[in-house]
Amino acid sequence: MNTDNYNKVTSIIFKELEVVVGNANISSDKEQLEKYGQDHTEDFIFLADVIVKPQTVEQISAIAKLCNDNKIPLTTRGAGTGLSGGALPVKGGVLLSMEKFNKILNIDERNLQATVEPGVINYIFQEEVKKLGLFYPPDPASWGSCSLGGNIAHSSGGPKAVKYGTTRDYVLNLEVVLANGEIIWTGANTLKYSTGYNLTHLMIGSEGTLGIVTKIVFKLIPLPKHDLLMLIPFKSAEQACEAVGAVFREGIIPSAMEFMERDAIDWSMKYAGEVNFEIKPEWQALLLVEVDGNNLDVLMSDCEIISTVMQNHGCDEILFADSAEQKNALWKIRRKVGESVKSNSVYKEEDTVVPRAELPKLLRGVKEIGKKYGFKSVCYGHAGDGNLHVNIIKGNLPDSVWQNDLPKGITEIFELCKALGGTISGEHGVGLVQKPYLPIVFPPHQLDLMRNIKKVFDANCILNPEKIF
């Protein structure tokens, strides 16, 4: 898509934006531009011309209209925890921060719904609904800092997705500001919707390229009364992956089933600190398996079946977390893996996903491709839904290899995903960094369909330019 003819934010436009949001909510300070010009994607940084922090939907409408009329790029940013570069202002222009849209507007206990603003942090929302005996399952690893608007942008998942689904499965309705400033609701606050095209689902996962989400209506479910957590070690990472599909074939659906290979475990424990847990030298992978529900006897029976399956696949001694403290310690190891990798080396994270039974082939293929191109990978992820995060470590690789040969290796990894019936991103989105690889999974005519949808919503291509396409 042609994104070459954008305009800069002039002093006149700056003053108009200042009138809209107020002097305290606009900045072109270089330090601020640098802070808001990066997220958790590798070491990228792009500077906008100006940062605005609106507080009302009317302000966002005015900002969008101003940018659209003057063909100024407009990039929406949530909490900045993204891993695909989706919130980076690649073309400069206006960086629209949603941090002040941080209110839980209503929790409707009668209908098991909640209306929230997109700047609300995932963990805060979860804790608030839990106080009422309700549950919002999507829980990305960055749940303590990521925003619900960012989760909408990528249809984020997390450990609970294996049983409960992703963000997409809990969104009923969205208030959205379009590129021209118009404000719409995409659907209805109902559990069923068969009234024309489903614009709600179209917006979810669109990475801010079709509109700016300003309110979200979520479906909630009752909070399970009990959960049990098992740590299952293996001497072979492939054996651990083989065991995953076998659990589901026995009729058990865990509420989480996470995979970590040895380097991921070691790095995370060192990074997390204050985690007193012994990892035996012979362990090469761990599965973290959780079951939840309302009947403790049923959950214990499920754990017995899971234990039998795991033992049949060669696991070592299974450990049960017998306190809330132990559960939190184990989950801390898993949730800190991504941050620990970033603290160790320059890296690239690929968000591969395949049908769960193909996970062993994917893991084996990733390691073989790494040997071919000379890179090391640290793998972990949501084994229960076939979502393997492949962290490629630069380490001592020469820059020439990193820049010239690595893309060939990544291409082969994605081609393997496609061949196994999977795709190139399960929950991190396409954004900036996966954009070159999209033709691996979509033929030209399908990409053209997506581009044409983009043009309908955003004729001047001002919304989050250079992303996806």
N, C-alpha and C positions, 0 to 999 in steps of 0.2 A: 504494500500500500504506500502511496506517495506521502511521505512525511517530511519533505525537504523545504517546504515554503512556509515555515512558521515565522511568527513575529516575536520580538522580544518584549519584555515588560518595560515600557517607557516610563518616564517620570509622571506623565499624565495618567497612565493606567495605574501606576502605583498609588497615586492620590485617590483615584476612583475606588480602588480596592480598600484603601484606608478608610474611606467614608463608609464602606459596607461593613467592615469588621471592627473598626476602631483602632486607634493608634497602638493599643497594648497587644493587639492580636495580629500584627503584621511585622515582618522583619526581613531585611536583606543583609543582615550582619553575616560576615564570612564564616565565623565560628558556628553560627546557627545553621547556615547553609551546608556546611560540612557535616554537622551532626545529623541533619535530616536528609543528607544526600547518600546515606548508606543504610543497609540493613544487615542481615546475617549471611548474605550471599558472598562467599569468598572475601575478596578485598576490594570490591567495586566501590566507587564513589562518583556521583554525578551531582553537579550543583544546579539547583533551580535559580531562577532570577529573584524569586521572592517566596517566602513562606507565609501562608495565612492560616489562622486558627478560628474558623467560624464557630458560632454557638447555636445557631438556629437554621432550620431548613430554608427559610427565606433568604438568609445570607448566602447559603450555598447556591441557591437558585440564581441569585444576582451575580455571584462569582462565575458560575458556569456560563450564563448568558454573556457576560463581559468577555470572557475568554473565547467563546464561540464566535461572537461578532467580530473579534479582532484576530482570530486564528492564532491564539496563544495556547501552547500545550498546558494541559491541566492534569496533574498526577495526584491521585488520592493516596494517602498514607495512613495506616493504622498504627500499630505499635512498633513496626519496623523489625519484626522477627522473621520475616520471610526468607526463604532459601532459594528462590528462583529469580530474584531481582525484580519482582513484580511491582514494587513500590518505589523504584528508583526513577528520578526525573531525568531520563536519558536525554531528552530534548530541551532541558531547561524549563523556562516558563514558570508557571505557578505550581508550587507544592502545597496541596490542601491537606492539612493535618486534621484528623478526626478526633484528636485526643480530648477535646472538650465535650464531645458527644458521649458522655460516660455515665449516663443515668439508666438505672432499671426503672422503667416508667410504671410498670404494673405487673403483678403476678396474680393471675386469675385462677384461684384454687377451684372454683366451680367447674371451669372448663379445661383445667390443666394446660394453661397457656401462660406465656409471659411476653410482654412487649418491652423491648430494650433498645437503647441506642448502640450504634456500632463500635463506640470506643470503650465499651465495658470489657474488662478483662475476663477471660474465660473462667478462671478459677474463682474469682469473686462471684460471678453469676452462679456457678455450681454450688458454692457454699450457701448463698442466699436461698436458693430453692430447696436445698437439703434441710434447712431449718423448718420448712413446711412439709417435710416428708415427701418431697418431689425430687425428680432426677432429670438432669440434662446430660446425656452420656458423652457426646464428643469431647475428647480430652487430649489434644495434641501434647507432645513432649514439652512444649513451651507454654503449657496452659497457665503457668503462673505469671506470664508476661504478655502473651498474645491476646489480641482483641477479637471480639466476636465478628466485627466487620471484616477483618483479615481472614477469619475462618470461613466467612461467606464467600469471599473472593476466590478461595481455593477449594472450597468444599472439604475442609480439613477433616481428618479422621482421628487417629490416635489409637491407643490400645483397645479401647472399648468397642471400636468399629466392628470387630469380628462378630460380636453378638448383636450389637445395637445399631450398627450403621454409622454413616458419616453425617456431617452437618446438613447435607442435602435432605436427609430423612426427617429433619426436625423443623424445617422452615415452612411456615404456613403462608406468610405474606410479607411483602417488603414495601416500604416507602422508598422511592427512588427519584433522584433528580437526574433528568436527562441532560444531554450535552447542550441543548438549547435553553436550559433553565426550567423546562416544564417539570412539574411534580406529579408523579403517578403512584398509585398502589398497584402492585402487580397481580394480585389475586384476591383471596378472601380468607377470613379467619375461620376456615372450616377444614375438617379432616378429609373431606372429599372435594375435588375440584375438576369439573369437566365443562368449563365454560370458555370456549375458544382456546387459543394457544396458551400454554403455561409459561408466562413470562417470568414467574417466580423462579422456576427451575433453570430458565435461560440465564438469568442474572447470576445464579449460584455457580461459581467456578469461572466466571467471565473476567476475573482479575481486574476489575475497574475499567474495562474497555468499553462497556455499554452504558454505564450509568453509575451514579454515586448513591450508595445505600445510606439512608438516614434513619430508618427505623426498621426493626425486625420483630416479627411475631413468631415465637417459637412454640412448638408442641412440647409438652413435658410428659413424663410418665411417673408412676409411683416409684419411690426409692426402695430398692431391695433391702431386706432386713439383715442379710448375712452375706459375707464373702469369705472364701478360703483361698490361700495363696500357697503355691508349691514352687520350689526351686528345683529344677531337674537338670543335673549335670551329665554331659556326654564327653567321651574321649574322642569323638569324631563329630565335626560340625555337620557333615552330610547326614550322619545317622540322626542327629537332632532334627534336621529338616524332614527326613523320611518319616519320623514319628508323628509329625504334625498332622498330616492328612489322615493317618490311621485313627487318631482320636475322633475326628468327625465321622469317619466311617463306622464307628461304634455307637453313633447316635448322640454324642456329647457335644454341646456347643459351649465352650468356655466363654467367660466374659472378657478374657484377655489371654493371648498366647504370644509372648514376645521372645525373640531370638537374639542372642548376643554371642559373637565369636570371641575367642580368647583376648585378642588385643583390645577389643571394645570394652571388655570387662576390666582388664588391668588399667587401662587409661582412665576409665570412668571412676573407678574406686580411688585412684590417686588424685583425680581432680575433685571429686565430691568431698573427700576428707570425712572424718568423723564416722566412717562406716567400718565397723569392726566385724569383718567377715572373712573367713579363710577360704581361699581358692586353691584347691589341690593342683599340683604341677601337671598332673595328667589330664585335667579337664581342658578341653578345647572349645567347648560351647556350653551355653546354658539356655534352657527354656524357662521362662517365668510364666506360670499358668495359674489363672484365677478362675474360680467359678463363683457365681452369686445367685441369690434367690431368696425365697421366704421360708423354705423348709430345710432345716439343717441336716436332717437325716438323708434327704435326697442329695444334698451337696456332698455329704460324706461318701455316699454310694458312687456319685460321679467321680470323686477323687480316687476311689478304689479302682474304678474302671480305667481311668487315666493312668494310674500307677502301673497297672498290668500292661497296658499298651506300651508305655515307656520302657518297662523292663524287657519286654519282647523285642525292643529295638536297641537294647544294649546300653541303657542308661546306668549311671552309677547310683549311689544311695540318694534317694529323694528326701528333700528337706521341706518341712512344713513351717511356715511362719506362725508362731503360736501367740503373738501379741501384736497390738497395733504398731508398736515401735519397730518390731522386726519387719512388718509389712512396709512401713514407711521407708525403712533403710533399704530394702530390696528395690522398691520402686524408685528410690533416689538414684541408685546405681543405673537403672535403665534410663531414667529421664535425663541424666547428665551425660550420656554418651556423646551426643552431638556437640555439646560445648567442650567436652574433653578433647575430642578430635581437633576441633578448631584451635585449641590452646597448644597443641603439639606441633602442628605443621600447617603450611599452606595446603589447601585441599580442594577437591571438587566433590560435591555430594550429588549422587544420582538416585532418583526416587523410583526405582524399578518396581514393577508389579506384574505378577503372573498368576494363573490359577494355582491354588495352594499346593496341589499335588506335584506341580512342576518346580517347586522351590529348590529341591536338591540339584536338578539340572541347571537351574539359574546360578546357584552358588558355585557349582563346579565350573561352569562356563566363565563366570567372572574371574575366578582364580586362574584359569587357563589363559584368558585374554590378558590378564595382568602379567603373567610370565612372558607372553609373546611380546608385549610392549614395554616391559621392564618397570612396571609400577606395582606398588603395594596397595592393597585395599583393606579397609576395616569394615566389616559388614555386620549389620544388626537390623532389627525392624519388627514389623507386625507379622510374624510368621503365620498366624491364624488366617489372615486374608491375603497371603502371598506377597506382601509388600516388603521388599528388601531394600534398605538404605545402603547404598554402596559408596563409602567414603574413600576416594582415591587420594593417596598421600603423596605430596611432592617430595618430601624428604630431601635427598641429595640428587634428585634427578636434574640434569642440566636444563636450563631454560629452553633450549632448542627442542629437546625431547618433549618437555611439558607443553610447549606451544604448538609444535608441528605434528608429533606422533600421537599424543594423548587423544586428540579428537578422533583419530582413526580407531583407537581402542574403545572409546565411548560409543562410537557408531556401531561397532561390532556387538557391544553389550546390548544396545537398544535393538539391533537386528535380532539378537537372540531372544529378547523379550517378545518381540513380535512373532517370531517363529514358534514360541511356546504358548501363544495365545494371549499374551499380555500387552502392556503398553509402557510408555516412557515416563509416566508420572502417575502415582497413585493418590497423592495428597498435597504435593508441594507446588503444583501448577507448572505452566510452561514459562511464563514471564519472559525474561531476557535470555537466560542461559540455555534453555532447552529449545528455543525458537529454531535454531539451525537444523535440529533433528526431527522436527515435526513431519516432514515429508516421508520419514521412515514408516510412520503409522497411518498417514492419510494420503490418498491419491490426490492429484491436482484438482479434480473437479469437486472433491469434498472440501478442500481448503478454500476454493472459490466460493462455495456456499457460505462458509464461515465469514469470509471477507465481505460478502454482500450483506450478511446480517449486521456486521459492524457498520457498514455504510448507512443502513437504514436508521440505526440508532444514533450515529455520530458521523454525519456527512462530511464534516471538516476534519475528522480524525484527530480531535484535540484530546480525547480522553485516553490517558496512559499510553501515549504513542510508543511505537517500537516494541510493544509487548505482544506475544503470541505470533503475530505476523511481522 
